[in-house]
Amino acid sequence: MGEVLRNKVAILSGASKGIGAAIAVAFAREGARVVVSSRKQELLEPVVAKIQKEGGEAFAIMAHMGEPDQVRRLVETTVARWGKVDIAVNNAATNPHFGPLLTADEGQVEKILDVNLKGYFRLCKEVEPIMRAQGGGKIINIASIAGLRPAANMGVYSISKAGVLMLTKILADELGDANIQVNAIAPGLIKTKFSRALWESEALVEQIEDSTPAGRIGEVDDITGAALFLASTSADYITGEVLVIDGGLSLRAGL
């Protein structure tokens, strides 16, 4: 086991699979005690089992980030068990709409914004007084390059991720006096279950690979190193930043 996050306590939302699960495992390998959360408890148990098998400490708490009471219980349970929260990673996301923006109905818009943006706000709001009282902390928001430029047929999702980027910057400004660093990671297309509909399209993958200097789509391990860095003391003087991890795709997209 590593030492980078030794004795730190981390909460991760959307941690049953994909990027969230990979970050949870990476944090545990570096000594953090990890709380993994998602909407379904049974999907979290394999992540906890993997961490514990490797000698790490973890437990799972079911919490829907669209439900304020459940977010509050997530944080309260963590503090009751381990006494503090050093790191919070917002990763939970949903995207029930695919198509032109104005074809989305009210329910779809409400669900996407409630989980992808307001859910991040809720977790930040709950951990802020704890981090402030203990002298500091780290908040890492998983955004997307879709928040930097419009993603075709993913308009509401793009809006939600643009909101995450602004949330990150505002909180970095407002929480700096409490020694709380707030940063975001904006991945490109990463091979996860969440993005399966995209990377299973051979034509789309070929187009992205041809447009990406790295020549491939991303894997979850491409994100974990950045998350570890932002959660560590090495990033104590970095706040309000957006780390784009897309193999250089944005360079050729004109950003």
ABEGO torsion letter per residue (X at the ends): XBAAABGBBBBBBGAABEAAAAAAAAAAAAGBBBBBBBABAAAAAAAAAAAAAAGBBBBBBBBBAABAAAAAAAAAAAAAAAGBBABBBBABBBBABBEBAAABBAAAAAAAAAAAAAAAAAAAAAAAAAAAAAGEEBBBBBBBAAAABBBBGAAAAAAAAAAAAAAAAAAAAAAAAAGBBBBBBBBBBBBBAAAAAAAABAAAAAAAAAABAAGBBBBAAAAAAAAAAAABAAAAABBGBBBBBAGGAAAAAGX
